Amino acid sequence: MRNRQYIAAQAKIFKALGHPSRLLMVDALRDGEKCVCDLQALVGDDMSTVSRHLAVLREAGVVAADKRGTNIYYRLAICCLETFLDCTGKLVEQRALDQLGMLPKA
């Protein structure tokens, strides 16, 4: 059985992923590292909001950052996150199909 501190650390990761803008950025990082300016354009929020979202992801260990000149580049720091996102994405798709009554007939 895991202790409370271990579970709290996991909860921090899930909480960081729990905002649509942060999840959108994480999904984009699946294709490789991105500059903050690219992530800001993707999300459409002002730079300070995007920076706060990235700080939450960084503090949870979801992303890592490298500064190159005046730009900061982000990349995923959790190797299994892509598998998790694929799994949850398939679940969302299946639920949408179920709601539309579009399940393939067996």
C-alpha positions in Angstrom: 0.0 0.0 0.0 1.3 3.5 -0.9 1.6 6.1 1.8 -0.2 9.4 1.8 2.8 11.4 0.6 3.2 9.1 -2.5 -0.5 9.5 -3.3 -0.3 13.3 -2.8 2.6 13.5 -5.3 0.5 11.5 -7.8 -2.5 13.8 -7.2 -0.3 16.8 -8.0 0.4 15.4 -11.4 -3.3 14.7 -12.1 -4.3 18.2 -10.8 -1.7 19.7 -13.2 -3.3 17.8 -16.1 -6.8 18.8 -15.0 -7.1 22.1 -16.8 -8.1 22.1 -20.5 -5.4 24.7 -21.5 -2.7 22.7 -19.7 -3.9 19.5 -21.3 -3.9 21.1 -24.7 -0.3 22.2 -24.2 0.7 18.7 -23.0 -1.0 17.2 -26.0 0.9 19.5 -28.3 4.2 18.6 -26.6 3.6 14.9 -27.6 4.9 16.0 -31.1 8.1 17.4 -29.6 9.4 20.4 -27.8 7.7 23.7 -28.3 8.6 27.4 -27.6 6.5 29.3 -25.1 5.4 31.5 -28.0 4.1 28.4 -29.9 2.1 27.2 -26.8 0.7 30.7 -26.3 -0.5 30.8 -29.9 -2.1 27.4 -29.5 -3.9 28.2 -26.2 -4.8 31.7 -27.2 -4.4 33.1 -23.7 -2.1 36.0 -22.7 1.5 35.2 -22.0 1.2 35.6 -18.2 -1.7 33.0 -18.1 0.3 30.6 -20.3 3.4 31.1 -18.0 1.3 30.3 -14.9 -0.1 27.1 -16.6 3.5 26.1 -17.6 4.7 26.7 -14.0 2.0 24.3 -12.7 3.1 21.7 -15.2 6.8 22.2 -14.4 6.2 22.1 -10.6 4.3 18.8 -11.0 7.2 17.4 -13.1 5.0 17.0 -16.2 7.2 19.2 -18.4 10.8 20.3 -18.4 12.2 23.6 -19.8 15.4 24.7 -21.5 16.2 28.4 -22.0 18.0 29.1 -25.3 18.8 32.8 -25.8 15.6 34.7 -25.1 13.3 31.7 -25.7 12.2 28.9 -23.4 11.4 25.5 -24.9 9.2 22.9 -23.1 9.2 19.2 -23.5 7.3 16.3 -21.8 9.2 15.0 -18.8 7.0 12.0 -18.1 7.7 9.2 -20.6 4.4 7.2 -19.9 2.2 10.3 -20.4 1.7 9.6 -24.1 0.3 6.1 -23.3 -2.0 7.6 -20.7 -3.3 10.3 -23.1 -3.9 7.7 -25.8 -5.8 5.5 -23.4 -8.0 8.4 -22.1 -8.5 9.7 -25.6 -9.9 6.3 -26.8 -12.2 6.2 -23.8 -13.5 9.7 -24.6 -14.1 8.7 -28.2 -15.9 5.5 -27.2 -18.2 7.4 -24.8 -19.0 9.9 -27.6 -19.9 7.0 -29.9 -21.9 5.3 -27.2 -23.9 8.5 -26.7 -24.6 8.9 -30.4 -25.6 5.3 -30.7 -22.9 4.7 -33.2 -21.4 1.5 -31.8 -20.5 -1.1 -34.4 -22.9 -4.0 -34.3 -21.4 -7.3 -33.2 
